[in-house]
Amino acid sequence: LVDYSICADVSFRVIPEGVLASNYRARQHVLLNLPLFNALAGADPVSGEPCAWDRTWFSNVDGLLADPTCLRVDELGEPTRFATYEDAWRYLADRFVLIQDTAEYDALFAVKKSLVDRKHFGTFHQRLGAELRLNRRVDPDEWWYAQKFDPETGEVRDNLYKFVQQAFLEEYIGSLDLTGKRVLDFGCGAGMAARLFTAQGGLVTGVDPELAPLAHRISHRMGSLDHFYMVNEAKREFELLDGFDGRYVSPESTASPRRTLNRYEGTELRGLADRLTYRPTERDMPPSAFAARIQGLQPDPCSRA
Amino acid sequence: MSSSSPNQDEILAALRDFVGAEKPDEVRDLQNDDNLFDLGLLDSLQLVSMVVFIESEFGCALDFDDLTEENLGSLSAIRDLILRNTSEVQEFT
């Protein structure tokens, strides 16, 4: 280990198959066999050929927030065998178990400058985007909706994401008295927020540009609720904005204003979308950003700042 | 491109046309070694279209590991990437 040191972010765990080296900060996992681990740790040599298994994968592609650790747990395949320890150290350095330069390593933890920037790990969303677009060659938008909604029922799937979002919405909407208030839910999707507004006494109008077949099914079911209906067709924006006591803009709509506007392109709701979506600023960090999105329903902390 | 081995100039011309389709003015003075990212000529969506274009036009399958800034950063870098991948294909045919 002349040129390398074990990364301070790595922890080792003994499992029946060997020793699992996990760098949770870089989200990389390598399983080492005992000859390799003992050589790495400077312990008594164990006879046998040093080998390792790369146990990292981008697990989030199989479910929203399914498992952010990126640890593979399926069957072990063929290991990578090393003719020399120098080869092994290079392999481990490529996977951030070993590092050469701490400053260089720390510099990796920054946002990506482009989709193909390999010099920075990037944010979670950047990593997901690169994985989906470049590796799996799927459209992230389609992936997102497939992950979020069950095509059979139109409901939000029972995954961790749903429960995190639900808890968040309940915290902010559950304390509001909306009796008799008219609320515009912009980007209503399956109506997760709309149902809470309704439960608090609000009269909710949902708008959603996509999910047309889904939206119809949901609006039909929602018809059983007293105060929910969905505007799917074009409406002039003043008609929509006038007469509402408050408006809620879904996080999906504000997260990517350009994409949102593209979805409303060519409809009469384009102008409305332009007014309601905005690029969050630094002081818009959650949860104040969220509060700002339920504009008119409670004091806007951004405007008081 | 019908022939199995496009020459370097044909590749560069095709790439230039592709980038120029969206931004003809910017491409007029573009040098083959100019950085497409720095010049704002390839954003994320255009980059994905470019990858699809390369694969369909030149009949090569690009690996995830090939898709780096170094390999896609300039017209000449993309040309080299295409040549590397098409010659690998030819060795097996």
Interface residues (C-beta under 8 A of the other chain):
Chain A: K113 S114 L115 V116 D117 R118 K119 G129 R133 L134 N135
Chain B: F37 L42 S44 L47 V48 V51 F64 L67 T68 E69 N71 L72
